[in-house]
Amino acid sequence: MSDGPATLDIDGLLTRTPTVRRRLDLTRPVARPLLAQCLRLALHAPNGGNRQNWWFLVIDDPETKAGIAQYYKAASDAYLDAAPPAAMSERAVAGVRHLADHLHQVPALVLAGTRGRLPHDAPLARQSSFFGSVYPAVWSFMLAARSRGLGTALTTVHLAHEREVAALVGIPADEMTQVALVAVGHTTGESGFRPTPRQPLDEVVSWNRWQQ
């Protein structure tokens, strides 16, 4: 069992919504009405100009998940085999590989994206607005899922094969941009999640002038 709405206040929710890779329950389906509740809450997230250009595609069909998982594993293996990020611990790398090996078994995958495509030379402000108008909704979805006892893992690795995944699920790739993939499932283990370890505040925060 996991912490549910009765045991997590807002501070607990914000500090206990980790990336869940190895503790996703691969045997227990996630009901569509439960996913719909979380997505409905996600639609209240702030976004640029209130344009609400986001879209979400929920995938629970085993064959479709398996197809996406093949592209995901190929991209994940290539990424880690080339040069795992120095900041990633061995445990984190093992978690990434575990998810890549089992993505086809995850009960539900949620593809998140936005309408339109950015030109390759788009200015930074436009890039920030384009992607930043989707990610708050993705995070809201993850928080809503956590409050209902679910675990999530946000990843972008599959974007190395964005066009192939788009063709697999019928997304018009010239008109729609994928931004993230979220693996969703109930969690295993009897205890809830501890607060996620993070850097000390004074290592990442400055006041009035850059001091880091």
Number of C-alpha atoms within 10 A of each C-alpha: 12 19 20 16 14 8 11 15 11 11 9 15 20 15 15 20 23 20 17 21 26 17 16 24 20 20 11 13 14 18 12 12 9 14 20 13 14 20 21 14 15 21 18 13 17 17 20 14 9 9 9 17 16 23 17 15 13 17 17 19 12 13 11 15 20 16 15 22 22 17 19 27 22 15 19 21 16 14 14 13 9 9 8 14 10 7 7 10 11 11 9 12 13 14 17 20 18 14 23 21 16 16 22 25 19 25 23 25 25 21 20 20 23 20 17 16 13 15 9 7 7 10 10 9 8 12 15 12 13 23 20 15 23 25 20 17 24 26 16 20 26 26 23 23 25 27 25 19 16 26 27 26 20 20 16 16 20 23 19 16 14 20 16 17 22 18 11 13 14 9 17 13 17 11 11 18 24 25 22 20 23 22 24 28 30 24 24 17 11 9 10 15 17 11 14 11 9 7 7 8 8 10 9 9 11 11 7 6 6 7 10 8
